[in-house]
Each structure stands twice: as C-alpha cells, then as structure tokens.
Amino acid sequence: MFGAGTGTVTEFEEHRGTGVISGADGIDYAFHCTEIADGRRIIAIGTKVRFEVVAGIGGRTEARSIYRDET
C-alpha cells in the first residue's frame, strides 16, 4: 500500500531518532525523526498520527511526512 495512512506511534528510540507506527491497516511502518512534519525530533509513544506510506530501503514500506492527528 502506498499513499496516506493513519496509526499510532508504538515505538520511539530518542537516542537513535527511529520509531515505528502501527498503522490502522495492521502494518507496522518504520520512520526516522526527520520525517516528523512539525520540525520536532521527538514524538511520544501513543501519539495518533497521519502519514504518507512510501517505499523504503530493501523494499520495506516506511512512514514519511508524519503529522500528529488532531481530529
């Protein structure tokens, strides 16, 4: 699946800047803190988010353009 997604941050390692979003579609998407759209480099576990699903390294799907879901 490529395009828009929604989900919840389930893992975040601040010292590495990497995390995982569990998508509403049941797929886990890796991300790097530089993809957090508001410029912050930290995001709390449990945060609801909207994101773009893109092809990543090794053919895995990843999350990009991550926005906190305020709805």
C-alpha positions in Angstrom: 0.0 0.0 0.0 1.3 3.4 -0.9 -0.4 6.7 -0.2 -2.0 8.1 3.0 -2.1 6.2 6.3 -3.2 6.7 9.9 -2.0 5.0 13.0 -0.3 5.2 16.4 3.3 5.6 17.4 4.2 2.3 19.2 8.0 2.6 19.5 10.4 5.5 19.6 14.1 5.5 20.5 15.1 9.1 21.1 18.8 8.5 21.0 18.6 6.9 17.6 15.7 9.0 16.3 13.9 6.0 15.0 10.5 4.6 15.7 7.5 2.5 14.5 4.0 3.4 13.7 1.3 0.7 13.9 -1.0 1.6 11.0 -4.7 1.3 11.2 -4.3 -1.2 8.3 -2.4 -3.6 10.7 1.0 -2.9 9.1 4.0 -1.5 11.1 5.9 1.3 9.4 9.4 2.4 10.4 10.3 6.1 10.5 13.1 8.5 11.3 12.5 11.6 13.4 13.4 13.8 10.5 10.1 12.8 8.9 8.0 14.4 11.7 6.5 17.3 9.8 6.3 20.0 12.6 10.1 20.0 12.9 10.3 18.4 16.3 12.6 15.5 16.7 10.7 13.6 19.4 7.3 12.1 19.4 5.6 10.3 22.3 4.5 6.7 22.2 0.7 6.6 21.9 0.5 9.6 19.6 -2.1 9.3 16.9 -0.6 10.3 13.5 -1.3 10.7 9.8 1.5 9.9 7.3 2.5 9.0 3.8 3.4 5.4 3.0 6.5 5.2 0.7 8.9 2.5 -0.5 11.9 2.3 1.8 15.3 0.6 1.9 15.2 -3.1 1.0 11.6 -2.9 -0.3 10.1 -2.3 3.1 7.4 0.4 3.4 8.1 3.4 5.6 6.3 6.4 7.0 7.1 9.9 5.8 5.6 13.3 6.3 4.3 12.4 9.8 1.6 14.7 11.3 0.0 14.5 14.7 -3.6 13.6 14.1 -5.5 16.4 16.0 -9.0 15.2 15.0 
